[in-house]
Amino acid sequence: MKKLSGSVVLCSVLVVLAACCYGILSTIVKIALGNGVGIPVILVGKFFYGWVILLALVIVVHFLFPRTDKPAKSTLPPWKRGVVLFFTGIVMCLVTVCYFYSVSYLPVSVAVILLFQFSWMGVVIEAVANRKMPSRNQLIAVLIIFVGTIFAGGTIGFGMDINPFGVVLGLLAAFFYALFVFLSGRVEPSMRPMNRSFFIATAGFIFVCALIACIDSPAAIPAGIFGSDAIVYGIALGLFGVALPVLFLAIGAPRISTGMATILNSIELPVEVLAAAIVLVEAVSAWQWLGVLIILAGIAFPHLMEKKISSGLVEDAA
């Protein structure tokens, strides 16, 4: 039992580390923008170098940790599996595209608050998909998160010039993130998490190249791969935005409950706001910090009330 508890603690730490990796992405993007690197170049670099690093990890895991159990057969034909994985990759790509562009219009502390609206949007998506009304605890959580957003968005306590287009992009990023989380739990669960993530990342890279070629310029693609500045920021974003969190979550997430994983992942929010305050010296008022705490409470509330995290263990781990 002690060994099992220690395993859960280690896996919980890995999930926290994954959330912290995601938490510093906005700051890296802001620094890149400040040094004259455009969003199209940043996007291509992030997905390309993330794909390369993830490919290397897949190869290493395949040879060092070969799968001994026989994976369950998929109920979908190969071409449908490919379509579903590619669509999931497109959704993942749209999260990054909308979020990075929102960061270019808004302070990081506001953009991340908008992104975290995925928590209540996910409740709505799940309710529509399952044709079932959310529970009372989930509805209370949505209300708590909404109140926290009012405080954390900087609309209370001091004046802040908010770009409406940036707000729309931030909310779109939240929607696509909620959709991605929903799909992630349902797309090819029989595949190794690392392999599934690699195929999704491949689709994301293909889509981002096509998107950037259409909305900006095809020249942004080689610039995002071979440009000296793009290499620095692309590797950093690929490492902390794709490779490391995917690896940490692949190891840690299966060993803890969904409720515990959700709460641990919420550490991303204060990490993003703290990084913006320290590295970028963005003004973060006491009202905004209060809003951050309220949002974290809203995210944790339904899981605590429904006692899904009483032990931190998944049901079959006992």
Contacts in CASP RR format, 6 or more apart in sequence:
PFRMAT RR
TARGET T0000
AUTHOR 0000-0000-0000
METHOD contacts of the structure
MODEL  1
MKKLSGSVVLCSVLVVLAACCYGILSTIVKIALGNGVGIPVILVGKFFYG
WVILLALVIVVHFLFPRTDKPAKSTLPPWKRGVVLFFTGIVMCLVTVCYF
YSVSYLPVSVAVILLFQFSWMGVVIEAVANRKMPSRNQLIAVLIIFVGTI
FAGGTIGFGMDINPFGVVLGLLAAFFYALFVFLSGRVEPSMRPMNRSFFI
ATAGFIFVCALIACIDSPAAIPAGIFGSDAIVYGIALGLFGVALPVLFLA
IGAPRISTGMATILNSIELPVEVLAAAIVLVEAVSAWQWLGVLIILAGIA
FPHLMEKKISSGLVEDAA
4 313 0 8 1.000
4 317 0 8 1.000
7 255 0 8 1.000
8 255 0 8 1.000
8 256 0 8 1.000
8 312 0 8 1.000
8 313 0 8 1.000
8 317 0 8 1.000
10 252 0 8 1.000
11 251 0 8 1.000
11 252 0 8 1.000
11 253 0 8 1.000
11 254 0 8 1.000
11 255 0 8 1.000
11 256 0 8 1.000
12 252 0 8 1.000
12 256 0 8 1.000
12 260 0 8 1.000
12 264 0 8 1.000
12 312 0 8 1.000
14 248 0 8 1.000
14 249 0 8 1.000
14 251 0 8 1.000
14 252 0 8 1.000
15 248 0 8 1.000
15 249 0 8 1.000
15 252 0 8 1.000
15 253 0 8 1.000
15 256 0 8 1.000
15 261 0 8 1.000
15 264 0 8 1.000
15 265 0 8 1.000
16 264 0 8 1.000
16 267 0 8 1.000
17 244 0 8 1.000
17 248 0 8 1.000
18 244 0 8 1.000
18 245 0 8 1.000
18 246 0 8 1.000
18 248 0 8 1.000
18 249 0 8 1.000
18 265 0 8 1.000
19 245 0 8 1.000
19 264 0 8 1.000
19 265 0 8 1.000
19 266 0 8 1.000
19 267 0 8 1.000
19 268 0 8 1.000
19 271 0 8 1.000
20 267 0 8 1.000
20 268 0 8 1.000
20 271 0 8 1.000
21 240 0 8 1.000
21 241 0 8 1.000
21 244 0 8 1.000
21 245 0 8 1.000
21 248 0 8 1.000
22 240 0 8 1.000
22 241 0 8 1.000
22 245 0 8 1.000
22 268 0 8 1.000
23 112 0 8 1.000
23 268 0 8 1.000
23 271 0 8 1.000
23 272 0 8 1.000
23 275 0 8 1.000
24 240 0 8 1.000
24 271 0 8 1.000
24 272 0 8 1.000
24 275 0 8 1.000
25 237 0 8 1.000
25 240 0 8 1.000
25 241 0 8 1.000
26 99 0 8 1.000
26 103 0 8 1.000
26 108 0 8 1.000
26 111 0 8 1.000
26 112 0 8 1.000
26 272 0 8 1.000
26 275 0 8 1.000
26 276 0 8 1.000
27 108 0 8 1.000
27 272 0 8 1.000
27 275 0 8 1.000
27 276 0 8 1.000
27 279 0 8 1.000
27 280 0 8 1.000
28 233 0 8 1.000
28 236 0 8 1.000
28 237 0 8 1.000
28 240 0 8 1.000
29 42 0 8 1.000
29 100 0 8 1.000
29 103 0 8 1.000
29 104 0 8 1.000
29 233 0 8 1.000
29 237 0 8 1.000
30 103 0 8 1.000
30 108 0 8 1.000
30 276 0 8 1.000
30 280 0 8 1.000
31 233 0 8 1.000
31 279 0 8 1.000
31 280 0 8 1.000
32 38 0 8 1.000
32 42 0 8 1.000
32 229 0 8 1.000
32 233 0 8 1.000
33 39 0 8 1.000
33 42 0 8 1.000
33 103 0 8 1.000
33 104 0 8 1.000
35 229 0 8 1.000
36 229 0 8 1.000
37 229 0 8 1.000
37 230 0 8 1.000
37 233 0 8 1.000
39 100 0 8 1.000
39 101 0 8 1.000
39 104 0 8 1.000
40 212 0 8 1.000
40 215 0 8 1.000
40 216 0 8 1.000
40 217 0 8 1.000
40 220 0 8 1.000
40 224 0 8 1.000
41 220 0 8 1.000
41 223 0 8 1.000
41 224 0 8 1.000
41 227 0 8 1.000
41 229 0 8 1.000
41 230 0 8 1.000
42 100 0 8 1.000
42 224 0 8 1.000
42 230 0 8 1.000
42 233 0 8 1.000
42 234 0 8 1.000
42 237 0 8 1.000
43 96 0 8 1.000
43 97 0 8 1.000
43 100 0 8 1.000
43 208 0 8 1.000
43 212 0 8 1.000
44 208 0 8 1.000
44 209 0 8 1.000
44 212 0 8 1.000
44 220 0 8 1.000
44 221 0 8 1.000
44 223 0 8 1.000
44 224 0 8 1.000
44 225 0 8 1.000
44 230 0 8 1.000
45 224 0 8 1.000
45 225 0 8 1.000
45 230 0 8 1.000
45 231 0 8 1.000
45 233 0 8 1.000
45 234 0 8 1.000
45 237 0 8 1.000
45 238 0 8 1.000
46 96 0 8 1.000
46 233 0 8 1.000
46 234 0 8 1.000
46 237 0 8 1.000
46 238 0 8 1.000
46 241 0 8 1.000
46 242 0 8 1.000
47 93 0 8 1.000
47 96 0 8 1.000
47 201 0 8 1.000
47 204 0 8 1.000
47 205 0 8 1.000
47 208 0 8 1.000
47 209 0 8 1.000
47 238 0 8 1.000
47 242 0 8 1.000
48 205 0 8 1.000
48 224 0 8 1.000
48 225 0 8 1.000
48 234 0 8 1.000
49 231 0 8 1.000
49 234 0 8 1.000
49 235 0 8 1.000
49 237 0 8 1.000
49 238 0 8 1.000
49 239 0 8 1.000
50 201 0 8 1.000
50 234 0 8 1.000
50 237 0 8 1.000
50 238 0 8 1.000
50 239 0 8 1.000
50 241 0 8 1.000
50 242 0 8 1.000
50 243 0 8 1.000
51 198 0 8 1.000
51 201 0 8 1.000
51 202 0 8 1.000
51 205 0 8 1.000
51 242 0 8 1.000
53 235 0 8 1.000
53 238 0 8 1.000
53 239 0 8 1.000
53 242 0 8 1.000
53 243 0 8 1.000
54 194 0 8 1.000
54 197 0 8 1.000
54 198 0 8 1.000
54 201 0 8 1.000
54 242 0 8 1.000
54 243 0 8 1.000
54 246 0 8 1.000
55 198 0 8 1.000
57 194 0 8 1.000
57 243 0 8 1.000
57 246 0 8 1.000
57 247 0 8 1.000
58 194 0 8 1.000
58 195 0 8 1.000
58 198 0 8 1.000
61 192 0 8 1.000
61 194 0 8 1.000
67 192 0 8 1.000
71 190 0 8 1.000
71 191 0 8 1.000
71 192 0 8 1.000
72 190 0 8 1.000
73 190 0 8 1.000
74 81 0 8 1.000
74 188 0 8 1.000
74 190 0 8 1.000
76 84 0 8 1.000
81 188 0 8 1.000
82 199 0 8 1.000
84 187 0 8 1.000
84 188 0 8 1.000
85 187 0 8 1.000
85 188 0 8 1.000
85 196 0 8 1.000
85 199 0 8 1.000
85 200 0 8 1.000
85 203 0 8 1.000
86 203 0 8 1.000
86 206 0 8 1.000
87 183 0 8 1.000
87 203 0 8 1.000
88 180 0 8 1.000
88 183 0 8 1.000
88 184 0 8 1.000
88 187 0 8 1.000
88 200 0 8 1.000
88 203 0 8 1.000
89 200 0 8 1.000
89 201 0 8 1.000
89 203 0 8 1.000
89 204 0 8 1.000
89 207 0 8 1.000
90 203 0 8 1.000
90 204 0 8 1.000
90 207 0 8 1.000
91 176 0 8 1.000
91 179 0 8 1.000
91 180 0 8 1.000
91 183 0 8 1.000
92 176 0 8 1.000
92 180 0 8 1.000
92 200 0 8 1.000
92 201 0 8 1.000
92 203 0 8 1.000
92 204 0 8 1.000
93 203 0 8 1.000
93 204 0 8 1.000
93 205 0 8 1.000
93 207 0 8 1.000
93 208 0 8 1.000
93 211 0 8 1.000
94 172 0 8 1.000
94 173 0 8 1.000
94 176 0 8 1.000
95 173 0 8 1.000
95 176 0 8 1.000
95 177 0 8 1.000
95 180 0 8 1.000
96 173 0 8 1.000
96 208 0 8 1.000
97 208 0 8 1.000
97 211 0 8 1.000
98 169 0 8 1.000
98 170 0 8 1.000
98 172 0 8 1.000
98 173 0 8 1.000
98 176 0 8 1.000
99 111 0 8 1.000
99 115 0 8 1.000
99 169 0 8 1.000
99 170 0 8 1.000
99 173 0 8 1.000
99 177 0 8 1.000
101 166 0 8 1.000
101 169 0 8 1.000
102 111 0 8 1.000
102 114 0 8 1.000
102 115 0 8 1.000
102 166 0 8 1.000
102 167 0 8 1.000
102 169 0 8 1.000
102 170 0 8 1.000
102 173 0 8 1.000
103 111 0 8 1.000
105 163 0 8 1.000
105 165 0 8 1.000
105 166 0 8 1.000
105 169 0 8 1.000
106 114 0 8 1.000
106 162 0 8 1.000
106 163 0 8 1.000
106 166 0 8 1.000
106 167 0 8 1.000
106 170 0 8 1.000
107 160 0 8 1.000
107 276 0 8 1.000
107 282 0 8 1.000
108 272 0 8 1.000
108 273 0 8 1.000
108 275 0 8 1.000
108 276 0 8 1.000
108 280 0 8 1.000
108 282 0 8 1.000
109 152 0 8 1.000
109 153 0 8 1.000
109 272 0 8 1.000
109 273 0 8 1.000
109 276 0 8 1.000
109 277 0 8 1.000
109 282 0 8 1.000
109 284 0 8 1.000
109 288 0 8 1.000
110 153 0 8 1.000
110 154 0 8 1.000
110 160 0 8 1.000
110 162 0 8 1.000
111 166 0 8 1.000
111 170 0 8 1.000
112 268 0 8 1.000
112 269 0 8 1.000
112 272 0 8 1.000
112 273 0 8 1.000
112 276 0 8 1.000
113 149 0 8 1.000
113 152 0 8 1.000
113 153 0 8 1.000
113 269 0 8 1.000
113 292 0 8 1.000
113 295 0 8 1.000
114 149 0 8 1.000
114 167 0 8 1.000
114 170 0 8 1.000
114 171 0 8 1.000
114 173 0 8 1.000
114 174 0 8 1.000
115 170 0 8 1.000
115 173 0 8 1.000
115 174 0 8 1.000
115 177 0 8 1.000
116 145 0 8 1.000
116 174 0 8 1.000
116 266 0 8 1.000
116 269 0 8 1.000
116 295 0 8 1.000
116 299 0 8 1.000
117 145 0 8 1.000
117 149 0 8 1.000
117 171 0 8 1.000
117 174 0 8 1.000
118 174 0 8 1.000
118 175 0 8 1.000
118 177 0 8 1.000
118 178 0 8 1.000
118 181 0 8 1.000
119 141 0 8 1.000
119 145 0 8 1.000
119 178 0 8 1.000
119 295 0 8 1.000
119 298 0 8 1.000
119 299 0 8 1.000
120 141 0 8 1.000
120 142 0 8 1.000
120 145 0 8 1.000
120 146 0 8 1.000
121 174 0 8 1.000
121 175 0 8 1.000
121 178 0 8 1.000
122 178 0 8 1.000
122 179 0 8 1.000
122 181 0 8 1.000
122 182 0 8 1.000
123 134 0 8 1.000
123 138 0 8 1.000
123 141 0 8 1.000
123 142 0 8 1.000
124 134 0 8 1.000
124 178 0 8 1.000
125 178 0 8 1.000
125 179 0 8 1.000
125 182 0 8 1.000
126 134 0 8 1.000
126 182 0 8 1.000
127 133 0 8 1.000
127 134 0 8 1.000
129 182 0 8 1.000
134 142 0 8 1.000
135 302 0 8 1.000
135 306 0 8 1.000
137 301 0 8 1.000
137 302 0 8 1.000
137 305 0 8 1.000
137 306 0 8 1.000
138 302 0 8 1.000
140 301 0 8 1.000
140 302 0 8 1.000
141 298 0 8 1.000
141 299 0 8 1.000
141 301 0 8 1.000
141 302 0 8 1.000
144 294 0 8 1.000
144 295 0 8 1.000
144 297 0 8 1.000
144 298 0 8 1.000
144 301 0 8 1.000
145 294 0 8 1.000
145 295 0 8 1.000
145 298 0 8 1.000
145 299 0 8 1.000
147 291 0 8 1.000
147 294 0 8 1.000
148 290 0 8 1.000
148 291 0 8 1.000
148 292 0 8 1.000
148 294 0 8 1.000
148 295 0 8 1.000
149 291 0 8 1.000
149 295 0 8 1.000
150 156 0 8 1.000
150 291 0 8 1.000
151 287 0 8 1.000
151 288 0 8 1.000
151 290 0 8 1.000
151 291 0 8 1.000
151 294 0 8 1.000
152 287 0 8 1.000
152 288 0 8 1.000
152 290 0 8 1.000
152 291 0 8 1.000
152 292 0 8 1.000
152 294 0 8 1.000
152 295 0 8 1.000
153 160 0 8 1.000
153 288 0 8 1.000
153 291 0 8 1.000
154 160 0 8 1.000
154 285 0 8 1.000
154 287 0 8 1.000
154 288 0 8 1.000
155 162 0 8 1.000
156 287 0 8 1.000
157 285 0 8 1.000
157 287 0 8 1.000
158 283 0 8 1.000
158 285 0 8 1.000
158 287 0 8 1.000
187 196 0 8 1.000
187 200 0 8 1.000
188 196 0 8 1.000
191 199 0 8 1.000
192 250 0 8 1.000
193 246 0 8 1.000
193 249 0 8 1.000
193 250 0 8 1.000
193 253 0 8 1.000
193 254 0 8 1.000
194 246 0 8 1.000
194 247 0 8 1.000
194 250 0 8 1.000
197 246 0 8 1.000
197 250 0 8 1.000
201 242 0 8 1.000
201 246 0 8 1.000
209 221 0 8 1.000
212 218 0 8 1.000
212 220 0 8 1.000
212 221 0 8 1.000
213 220 0 8 1.000
213 221 0 8 1.000
223 230 0 8 1.000
224 230 0 8 1.000
224 234 0 8 1.000
225 231 0 8 1.000
253 261 0 8 1.000
254 314 0 8 1.000
255 313 0 8 1.000
255 314 0 8 1.000
255 317 0 8 1.000
256 264 0 8 1.000
256 312 0 8 1.000
256 313 0 8 1.000
256 314 0 8 1.000
257 308 0 8 1.000
257 309 0 8 1.000
257 311 0 8 1.000
257 312 0 8 1.000
257 313 0 8 1.000
257 314 0 8 1.000
257 315 0 8 1.000
258 303 0 8 1.000
258 308 0 8 1.000
259 303 0 8 1.000
259 308 0 8 1.000
259 309 0 8 1.000
260 303 0 8 1.000
260 308 0 8 1.000
260 309 0 8 1.000
260 312 0 8 1.000
262 299 0 8 1.000
262 300 0 8 1.000
262 303 0 8 1.000
263 299 0 8 1.000
263 300 0 8 1.000
263 303 0 8 1.000
263 309 0 8 1.000
266 295 0 8 1.000
266 296 0 8 1.000
266 299 0 8 1.000
266 300 0 8 1.000
269 292 0 8 1.000
269 295 0 8 1.000
269 296 0 8 1.000
270 292 0 8 1.000
270 296 0 8 1.000
273 284 0 8 1.000
273 288 0 8 1.000
273 289 0 8 1.000
273 292 0 8 1.000
276 282 0 8 1.000
276 284 0 8 1.000
277 283 0 8 1.000
277 284 0 8 1.000
303 309 0 8 1.000
311 318 0 8 1.000
END
